């Protein structure tokens, strides 16, 4: 069984490794393939919907990840526009 400190070290190691190995591919897919980054309408919808989700969850004292809410909003906009 891992101690708390060992768990944190493993999480840090694999998160950093994942960012270096596949981070640019993920950033390209999210930022260029799902929705066009130059379209301010899409970006405004993403920001508004993720802010709404974070605010609602915070008011209800529910745990929420800001990163996951933004990625979810990007995917939602991508689905709505048919990407």
N, C-alpha and C positions, 0 to 999 in steps of 0.2 A: 504494500500500500504506500502511496506517495504522501509525503508530508505536504503541508500547505506551501512551503517555500519551494519545494521541488516542482509542485504543480504550476506555480507562477513562472518559474524558470522555463519549464517545457512550453507553456502557453506563449511566453515571450519569444522563445526560440522559433517555434513553428509559425507564429504570426509574422515575424520578421522574414523568415525564409520564404513564406508564401508571398509576401509583398515583393521580394526581390525576384523570385522565380516567375510568378505569373501576374504580378501587379499591373504591368503595362498592358497586357492583353485584356484584363478585366476593365481597366480604365478606357481602353479604346472601344470595347464592346458597349459599355454603359454610356460613354460620352459621345460616341459617334455612330453607332449602329442602331441602337434602340430608338433614340430621338436625336434630331439634329441640334447640335449645341448652339447654332447661330440663330435659332428661332426663339425669340423672347417670349412668345405666347406659350409655347410648351414649357419653357423653364419657369415661367410665372405660375403655371398650373402645378408643376412639380413642387415648387416652394410653398405655395398656398396649401396644397393638400397635405404635405408632410408637416407643415406647421400646425394645421388643424388637428391632425392625428396626435402629434406630440402634446398639444394643449389639452385635448380631450382626455388623453390617457393620464396626464399630470393632474388634471382636476379630479379624476376618479381614483387617484393614488395608485395607478397601475404602472408596472415597470414597462419602459419602452426604450428602444434603441433609436436614436436620431438617425444613425446611418442606415439602419434597416427601414425606417420609415421613408427616407429619401429614395433608397433603391426600390422600395415597393411603389412609390409614386412614379418613378421613372418607368418601371415595368407597366404600371397601369396606364400611363400616357401612351406608351408604346403599343399596348394592346388596343387601346381606343383608336389610335390612328392606323392600325393595321400593320404594324412592323413585325 
